[in-house]
């Protein structure tokens, strides 16, 4: 097990290295000049040359990348071209807002998706199964920004139960409910369909038939024999969602006016802010790789038969 953990950690380093390299190269592949974005379109050539020299943009790309990585391994993510603030500090300032949206999103998708998936599987082809199938397809096909605006219109404008977007910290959790619900409804559709499919593969298994033949209560059969073996794909999807949500849900942050990491990355791309782009992309990639690593370790707890070497 320890060898597996070390090997996975090394692969995480490799993945992050290639993410940084590809992101860096893509930035310079775009025909844009960060110096013009900083100084304005009417800046003189001398001013632009001075800005490029101060930022190191006049150096060859390989030297710029080597310099960036040298500072990165020392814990320095650089300074934003736009705000002149440390990138790490700017990310950490916006991270709590993204965590709130991710928390409510995961909460709602599990709260809604798991019971619906179980009901659909245990009442296959019934009225509720067909109804849930239609609703799942509806939410899967609905764009997230449209769903977010619809929830804002109904529950914040027509019925002013929740605030019209924004973020006031964890002391005001009402600001996270509507964006979390928009995120959760889409996710719940995936979870319900995935859990239904996983449970249907297990319902007719021999050990389930044997448990029922022993006279065990249906609740015990469902939770101890069916659900315990149907969790694996759910945990996999949950791990992916955690990394993706914490990396910033751009569309919802813009719709609800939430100062999160996704919106920060979007603004950095617009202003050609290379340190901020690199910082947010690497931070999101780190969260995704760590969440996938935790999911792999969770498999050994869910199924003791799974062994890593």
Secondary structure, DSSP 8 states (H G I E B T S, - for coil): -HHHHHHHHHHHHHHHHHHHHHHHHHHHHSS--HHHHHH-TT--HHHHHHHHHHHTTTS-HHHHHHHHHHHHHTT---B-TTT-SBHHHHHHHHHHHHHHHHHHHHHHHHHHHHHHHHHHHHTTTSHHHHHHHHHHHHHHHS-HHHHHHHHHIIIIIISTTS-SS----TT-THHHHHHHHHHHHHHHHHHHHHHHHHHHHHHT-HHHHHHHHTT--HHHIIIIIIIHHHHHHHHHHHHHHHHHHHT--HHHHHHTT---HHHHHHHHHHTT-HHHHHHHHHHHHHHHHHHHHHHHHHHHHH-TT----
